[in-house]
Amino acid sequence: MVLEEILESGFAELGLPLDGEALRRYRLYYETLTEQNKVMNLTAIEGEADSARLHFLDCAALLTLCEPGGKSVIDVGSGAGFPGLALKIARPDMNLTLLDSLDKRVKFLQNTCDLLGFEDVSCVHARAEEAPAAFRQGFDAAVSRAVARLNLLSELCLPFVKVGGLFAAMKGPGAAEELAEAKKAIRTLGGEIERVAEYTIPGTDVTHTAVLIRKVTDTPARYPRRWAQMKKQPL
């Protein structure tokens, strides 16, 4: 029961509640991810201890900085479900959409949601810049982890967020350079940097950064642009 013990200790250190149903779901998520990772390239992090800390607790740390419970949240570039699905287990009342550009990952996410009993999660196969028009400024929050540099990521994510909502970008320890690079893009897209918080994952010496960006005005209609144009002429 290594995974459960690490999660119980880690959530307690973060000051977050954790019940038996959440533990059961984290266990099932871990086992499903481990099995599917044998045939798909979903994650380089393996084993109960590392998965508990570097996936589940890393995502849970975001809950100490923002509260997604009862809100509509889109996870952009969800991959294997981080951070969105890991957050949903801890806060099952959040209204979650998982967005990814690779169909086989979306099928994995849908199958995992079915196993976890999350009938209210939408798993959508689309590139962020080509997502359904109804998604535009349709969410209270957008989250993303390890998808792109912050200037590009802001153009992908901020258009989804309602004015007054929040974009939370999970970054590694070297976020200062990305943040400086992204300030113009964030302003242009209607965002304002609200908080930059470093945190250490419980049970490790690994430090990550969460960049919280508040949506203060509408994103201009011309954004997001095509991915090739974003890369060629970043904001």
Number of C-alpha atoms within 10 A of each C-alpha: 8 10 19 18 12 21 23 17 14 23 18 13 13 17 12 14 11 17 9 10 12 20 18 14 19 23 17 15 20 20 14 15 21 19 11 14 16 10 8 13 11 16 15 7 15 15 12 17 18 15 21 24 22 17 20 26 25 24 21 24 23 23 18 11 16 12 13 23 16 13 15 18 26 27 25 28 28 27 26 21 29 21 26 27 27 22 23 22 22 25 19 18 14 20 19 26 22 26 25 24 18 15 13 13 21 23 14 20 25 20 14 20 21 13 14 18 11 16 10 14 20 17 24 20 18 17 17 22 17 13 17 11 10 8 15 16 19 18 23 21 29 29 23 25 22 16 16 14 16 25 21 20 22 28 25 28 28 31 28 30 28 23 21 13 22 28 30 24 26 24 22 14 14 11 19 14 10 13 18 11 16 21 17 14 19 25 17 18 25 20 28 18 17 13 13 16 13 16 17 16 22 21 15 10 9 14 15 18 19 22 21 22 23 23 28 18 15 17 24 11 10 7 15 22 15 13 17 9 10 17 12 8 9 16 18
